[in-house]
Amino acid sequence: MDSNYQEVERQLHVLYYKAVPIRVESAQRLDPRREVYRLNLETCQDLQGLPAVVVVKKMKEDWDDEFQQEIANYERLKSLQGSVIPAFFGEGTFNDGPAIIISEVVGTTLRDIAYSDLQISSGELRHKLEIAMESIHSLGAEYLDQQLDNFILCKTGEIMIVDMEQLDFPPDLEVFKESVNYGGVGSLLYLFNDTRERKHQTINCVYGRTCRQGGLLY
């Protein structure tokens, strides 16, 4: 299990899907800022077509419109589900609140990669981002929530995009290389490189202080 996952206090969790209660074996909160959970479902029951592991994203308080918009966005990008964006299984209820149910994306966010020692060139990362963003663009959408946490490098090598709240479908979408989506690739690369550089500066600062305290000056 990813070290960033937070195990939810053991209690009885039930996911309602298609008005049917589905027992949850364990739940991990994936984001301290939002109620997004990875659920392991008990397999000795009818899962109503769901896989044994799903991700649920609960509706934020008073965000009814945004919640319904995210569902609509998944539907409009249906052909990309499972390859560029998570598969969308539908709406349900979890812990007494409305939630969307999607597939788990196995991989590492670009933010976590930026803070890691994983070597990836800017050219390679740009290429992977362009493939994902151009796929979104090809269906008439602009992806507006360009944060490193929303882009996951999968173990298969592709980048998948999560969080479908902030999309726009303008009637006069520009060609890709003049679009918000293409500009977003550059913004993400800047954020990635800036995060990685700040990480290195922090390490060098700590290392320099340690060396000076030991009598050496670097």
Secondary structure, 3 states (H helix, E strand, C coil): CCCCCEECCCCCEEEEECCEEEEEEEEEECCCCCCEEEEEECCCCCCCCCCCEEEEEECCCCCHHHHHHHHHHHHHCHHHECCCECCEEEEEEECCEEEEEECCCCEEEHHHHHCCCCCCCHHHHHHHHHHHHHHHHHCCCEECCCCHHHEEEECCCCEEECCCCCEECCCCCCCHHHCHHHHHHHHHHHHHHHHHHHHHHHHHHHHHHHHHHCCCCC
